[in-house]
Amino acid sequence: MLGGESRLYVLNFALSLALAVVLLASGILYFRKMERTFADVI
């Protein structure tokens, strides 16, 4: 496992990276939208 030859599957890596970016961006947008609502309550 470690130290051996590992193959990086570019398509899988690109898909997972794109999914992570989409989830991060949507989370930031959702937080900014909802921030006004819960900032007044706390």
Chimera marker file (.cmm) of the C-alpha trace (Angstrom):
<marker_set name="trace">
<marker id="1" x="0.000" y="0.000" z="0.000" r="1" g="1" b="0" radius="0.5"/>
<marker id="2" x="2.542" y="2.583" z="1.086" r="1" g="1" b="0" radius="0.5"/>
<marker id="3" x="5.680" y="2.996" z="-0.959" r="1" g="1" b="0" radius="0.5"/>
<marker id="4" x="4.241" y="1.073" z="-3.867" r="1" g="1" b="0" radius="0.5"/>
<marker id="5" x="3.301" y="2.338" z="-7.251" r="1" g="1" b="0" radius="0.5"/>
<marker id="6" x="-0.033" y="4.096" z="-7.116" r="1" g="1" b="0" radius="0.5"/>
<marker id="7" x="-2.076" y="5.218" z="-10.079" r="1" g="1" b="0" radius="0.5"/>
<marker id="8" x="-4.012" y="8.448" z="-9.862" r="1" g="1" b="0" radius="0.5"/>
<marker id="9" x="-7.280" y="8.198" z="-11.704" r="1" g="1" b="0" radius="0.5"/>
<marker id="10" x="-7.599" y="11.672" z="-13.153" r="1" g="1" b="0" radius="0.5"/>
<marker id="11" x="-11.304" y="11.454" z="-13.949" r="1" g="1" b="0" radius="0.5"/>
<marker id="12" x="-12.227" y="10.286" z="-10.448" r="1" g="1" b="0" radius="0.5"/>
<marker id="13" x="-9.978" y="12.923" z="-8.910" r="1" g="1" b="0" radius="0.5"/>
<marker id="14" x="-11.496" y="15.681" z="-11.058" r="1" g="1" b="0" radius="0.5"/>
<marker id="15" x="-15.058" y="14.587" z="-10.238" r="1" g="1" b="0" radius="0.5"/>
<marker id="16" x="-14.434" y="14.477" z="-6.517" r="1" g="1" b="0" radius="0.5"/>
<marker id="17" x="-12.642" y="17.831" z="-6.615" r="1" g="1" b="0" radius="0.5"/>
<marker id="18" x="-15.526" y="19.402" z="-8.549" r="1" g="1" b="0" radius="0.5"/>
<marker id="19" x="-18.057" y="17.962" z="-6.108" r="1" g="1" b="0" radius="0.5"/>
<marker id="20" x="-16.098" y="19.320" z="-3.150" r="1" g="1" b="0" radius="0.5"/>
<marker id="21" x="-15.960" y="22.783" z="-4.734" r="1" g="1" b="0" radius="0.5"/>
<marker id="22" x="-19.705" y="22.745" z="-5.472" r="1" g="1" b="0" radius="0.5"/>
<marker id="23" x="-20.539" y="21.673" z="-1.909" r="1" g="1" b="0" radius="0.5"/>
<marker id="24" x="-18.242" y="24.312" z="-0.447" r="1" g="1" b="0" radius="0.5"/>
<marker id="25" x="-19.678" y="27.074" z="-2.636" r="1" g="1" b="0" radius="0.5"/>
<marker id="26" x="-23.274" y="26.091" z="-1.905" r="1" g="1" b="0" radius="0.5"/>
<marker id="27" x="-22.534" y="25.949" z="1.814" r="1" g="1" b="0" radius="0.5"/>
<marker id="28" x="-21.013" y="29.423" z="1.742" r="1" g="1" b="0" radius="0.5"/>
<marker id="29" x="-23.945" y="30.828" z="-0.206" r="1" g="1" b="0" radius="0.5"/>
<marker id="30" x="-26.460" y="29.201" z="2.136" r="1" g="1" b="0" radius="0.5"/>
<marker id="31" x="-24.610" y="30.489" z="5.197" r="1" g="1" b="0" radius="0.5"/>
<marker id="32" x="-24.512" y="34.038" z="3.848" r="1" g="1" b="0" radius="0.5"/>
<marker id="33" x="-28.225" y="33.888" z="3.063" r="1" g="1" b="0" radius="0.5"/>
<marker id="34" x="-29.194" y="32.525" z="6.478" r="1" g="1" b="0" radius="0.5"/>
<marker id="35" x="-26.682" y="34.600" z="8.462" r="1" g="1" b="0" radius="0.5"/>
<marker id="36" x="-29.032" y="37.564" z="8.710" r="1" g="1" b="0" radius="0.5"/>
<marker id="37" x="-31.769" y="35.375" z="10.165" r="1" g="1" b="0" radius="0.5"/>
<marker id="38" x="-29.907" y="33.664" z="12.970" r="1" g="1" b="0" radius="0.5"/>
<marker id="39" x="-27.531" y="36.530" z="13.790" r="1" g="1" b="0" radius="0.5"/>
<marker id="40" x="-30.481" y="38.498" z="15.185" r="1" g="1" b="0" radius="0.5"/>
<marker id="41" x="-31.695" y="35.581" z="17.297" r="1" g="1" b="0" radius="0.5"/>
<marker id="42" x="-28.386" y="34.846" z="19.053" r="1" g="1" b="0" radius="0.5"/>
<link id1="1" id2="2" r="1" g="1" b="0" radius="0.2"/>
<link id1="2" id2="3" r="1" g="1" b="0" radius="0.2"/>
<link id1="3" id2="4" r="1" g="1" b="0" radius="0.2"/>
<link id1="4" id2="5" r="1" g="1" b="0" radius="0.2"/>
<link id1="5" id2="6" r="1" g="1" b="0" radius="0.2"/>
<link id1="6" id2="7" r="1" g="1" b="0" radius="0.2"/>
<link id1="7" id2="8" r="1" g="1" b="0" radius="0.2"/>
<link id1="8" id2="9" r="1" g="1" b="0" radius="0.2"/>
<link id1="9" id2="10" r="1" g="1" b="0" radius="0.2"/>
<link id1="10" id2="11" r="1" g="1" b="0" radius="0.2"/>
<link id1="11" id2="12" r="1" g="1" b="0" radius="0.2"/>
<link id1="12" id2="13" r="1" g="1" b="0" radius="0.2"/>
<link id1="13" id2="14" r="1" g="1" b="0" radius="0.2"/>
<link id1="14" id2="15" r="1" g="1" b="0" radius="0.2"/>
<link id1="15" id2="16" r="1" g="1" b="0" radius="0.2"/>
<link id1="16" id2="17" r="1" g="1" b="0" radius="0.2"/>
<link id1="17" id2="18" r="1" g="1" b="0" radius="0.2"/>
<link id1="18" id2="19" r="1" g="1" b="0" radius="0.2"/>
<link id1="19" id2="20" r="1" g="1" b="0" radius="0.2"/>
<link id1="20" id2="21" r="1" g="1" b="0" radius="0.2"/>
<link id1="21" id2="22" r="1" g="1" b="0" radius="0.2"/>
<link id1="22" id2="23" r="1" g="1" b="0" radius="0.2"/>
<link id1="23" id2="24" r="1" g="1" b="0" radius="0.2"/>
<link id1="24" id2="25" r="1" g="1" b="0" radius="0.2"/>
<link id1="25" id2="26" r="1" g="1" b="0" radius="0.2"/>
<link id1="26" id2="27" r="1" g="1" b="0" radius="0.2"/>
<link id1="27" id2="28" r="1" g="1" b="0" radius="0.2"/>
<link id1="28" id2="29" r="1" g="1" b="0" radius="0.2"/>
<link id1="29" id2="30" r="1" g="1" b="0" radius="0.2"/>
<link id1="30" id2="31" r="1" g="1" b="0" radius="0.2"/>
<link id1="31" id2="32" r="1" g="1" b="0" radius="0.2"/>
<link id1="32" id2="33" r="1" g="1" b="0" radius="0.2"/>
<link id1="33" id2="34" r="1" g="1" b="0" radius="0.2"/>
<link id1="34" id2="35" r="1" g="1" b="0" radius="0.2"/>
<link id1="35" id2="36" r="1" g="1" b="0" radius="0.2"/>
<link id1="36" id2="37" r="1" g="1" b="0" radius="0.2"/>
<link id1="37" id2="38" r="1" g="1" b="0" radius="0.2"/>
<link id1="38" id2="39" r="1" g="1" b="0" radius="0.2"/>
<link id1="39" id2="40" r="1" g="1" b="0" radius="0.2"/>
<link id1="40" id2="41" r="1" g="1" b="0" radius="0.2"/>
<link id1="41" id2="42" r="1" g="1" b="0" radius="0.2"/>
</marker_set>
